[in-house]
Amino acid sequence: MGSKWQRAKRRDPFWRLAKKEGYRARSAFKLLEIDDTYRILGPGRTIVDLGAAPGGWSQVAAERSPGGRVVGIDLQTMFPLEGAEFLRGDFTHAATMERLRALAPHVDTVLSDMSPNISGAYDADHARSVHLAGQALDFAEQVLRPGGDFVCKVFEGELFKPFLDRVRAEFAWVKVTHPEASRKASSEVFVIGKRYKGRSAPEPRGEPTPQDLAGRFELNL
Ligand SMILES: C[S@@+](CC[C@H](N)C(=O)[O-])C[C@H]1O[C@@H](n2cnc3c(N)ncnc32)[C@H](O)[C@@H]1O
């Protein structure tokens, strides 16, 4: 009984396994597979999980990082989870960043399983997903310690390559993977960046250029 979608869900082996193993979402198996292969979680690590609700990835992160710290962030609320802290808010807002810094000043791993609201129009959904992934990368650059790791979901398409190039510029080792638990028809992939190179030093402040001065004094050159 139930809708066609509910029947399909019950036939999905990962959904059934998630229910059996007590995971809040089938997506937990994607992170388990990524970690089995690429080792991005671990004892003592501080992990930030962007787009954490309902909590499948935070559960895996907490299980696999004993003695560490997991902070989930989401626009939606998440029921309390043992071993994880939770901030409700938009991760792009300065106030959310401030709350995170107060909780976890040093971050070893940034995870993002975020999706935009799906419209069904592929090009638009792809563009929104790449935009969100770019914002997750900006966030990672601000909070990760040098040597830290990044995992980010993104929908493949023509804007994917420039995003991947950005990750390649920031991390010493980069891999793209489509875990078995991702639905076969899904265009989602996960970009894994290991060993963050660290924020580049601020640009040296030289003499102002004529253009700087023109802008400052509203001159037309
Ligand atoms: C696919 S779900 C994540 C599932 C989760 N990884 C799990 O295993 O339970 C994507 C989440 O991203 C969140 N999200 C999207 N944009 C966000 C934003 N700007 N700030 C915080 N969360 C966001 C959504 O609210 C949604 O809960």
The ligand as an SDF file (V2000), in Angstrom:
LIG
                    3D

 27 29  0  0  0  0  0  0  0  0999 V2000
   20.1170   16.1590    1.0900 C   0  0  0  0  0  0  0  0  0  0  0  0
   19.8130   17.0440    2.5840 S   0  0  0  0  0  0  0  0  0  0  0  0
   21.1420   16.5120    3.6220 C   0  0  0  0  0  0  0  0  0  0  0  0
   21.0020   15.1190    4.1860 C   0  0  0  0  0  0  0  0  0  0  0  0
   22.0230   14.8300    5.2580 C   0  0  0  0  0  0  0  0  0  0  0  0
   23.3740   14.8090    4.7140 N   0  0  0  0  0  0  0  0  0  0  0  0
   21.7580   13.5280    5.9460 C   0  0  0  0  0  0  0  0  0  0  0  0
   22.5280   12.5770    5.7470 O   0  0  0  0  0  0  0  0  0  0  0  0
   20.8100   13.4500    6.7400 O   0  0  0  0  0  0  0  0  0  0  0  0
   20.3210   18.6680    2.1430 C   0  0  0  0  0  0  0  0  0  0  0  0
   20.1440   19.7150    3.2440 C   0  0  0  0  0  0  0  0  0  0  0  0
   20.8350   20.8990    2.8470 O   0  0  0  0  0  0  0  0  0  0  0  0
   20.2140   21.9600    3.5520 C   0  0  0  0  0  0  0  0  0  0  0  0
   20.6370   23.2590    3.0030 N   0  0  0  0  0  0  0  0  0  0  0  0
   20.4900   23.7310    1.7300 C   0  0  0  0  0  0  0  0  0  0  0  0
   20.9570   25.0000    1.6370 N   0  0  0  0  0  0  0  0  0  0  0  0
   21.4200   25.3430    2.8800 C   0  0  0  0  0  0  0  0  0  0  0  0
   21.9890   26.5400    3.4370 C   0  0  0  0  0  0  0  0  0  0  0  0
   22.2180   27.6260    2.6760 N   0  0  0  0  0  0  0  0  0  0  0  0
   22.3550   26.5550    4.7500 N   0  0  0  0  0  0  0  0  0  0  0  0
   22.1520   25.4430    5.5170 C   0  0  0  0  0  0  0  0  0  0  0  0
   21.5820   24.2970    5.0500 N   0  0  0  0  0  0  0  0  0  0  0  0
   21.2190   24.2400    3.7570 C   0  0  0  0  0  0  0  0  0  0  0  0
   18.7340   21.6580    3.3600 C   0  0  0  0  0  0  0  0  0  0  0  0
   17.9480   22.3390    4.3350 O   0  0  0  0  0  0  0  0  0  0  0  0
   18.7060   20.1240    3.5050 C   0  0  0  0  0  0  0  0  0  0  0  0
   18.3180   19.7330    4.8090 O   0  0  0  0  0  0  0  0  0  0  0  0
  1  2  1  0
  2  3  1  0
  2 10  1  0
  3  4  1  0
  4  5  1  0
  5  6  1  0
  5  7  1  0
  7  8  2  0
  7  9  1  0
 10 11  1  0
 11 12  1  0
 11 26  1  0
 12 13  1  0
 13 14  1  0
 13 24  1  0
 14 15  1  0
 14 23  1  0
 15 16  2  0
 16 17  1  0
 17 18  1  0
 17 23  2  0
 18 19  1  0
 18 20  2  0
 20 21  1  0
 21 22  2  0
 22 23  1  0
 24 25  1  0
 24 26  1  0
 26 27  1  0
M  CHG  2   2   1   9  -1
M  END
$$$$
